[in-house]
Amino acid sequence: MTLPFETALRGYDMRQVESLFAEVDGALATDSAVSRAAARDALRAASLRRRLRGYEMRQVDAAIDQRLAALALPDTRSGPA
């Protein structure tokens, strides 16, 4: 999985970020309220490790905020047609 983050000398662990975002993006693609709630919990509880070379932290933090906002919105796809 390639995420649109720059690498930095001090950044978040790339494998950990990729794993977290794979779970969250998978939940965003479903209609499952349980999956979406689990993804929200995973984002809120995430304690990302810092590495000498990793994903730029501000970019990752902004993407986490965006996904939390998307997970908080009601799913409009399942509404009346």
Stockholm file with secondary structure:
# STOCKHOLM 1.0

chainA/1-81         MTLPFETALRGYDMRQVESLFAEVDGALATDSAVSRAAARDALRAASLRRRLRGYEMRQVDAAIDQRLAALALPDTRSGPA
#=GR chainA/1-81 SS CCCSCCEESSEECHHHHHHHHHHHHHHHTSCCHHHHHHHHHHHHHCCCCEESSEECHHHHHHHHHHHHHHHHSCCGGGSCC
#=GC SS_cons        CCCSCCEESSEECHHHHHHHHHHHHHHHTSCCHHHHHHHHHHHHHCCCCEESSEECHHHHHHHHHHHHHHHHSCCGGGSCC
//
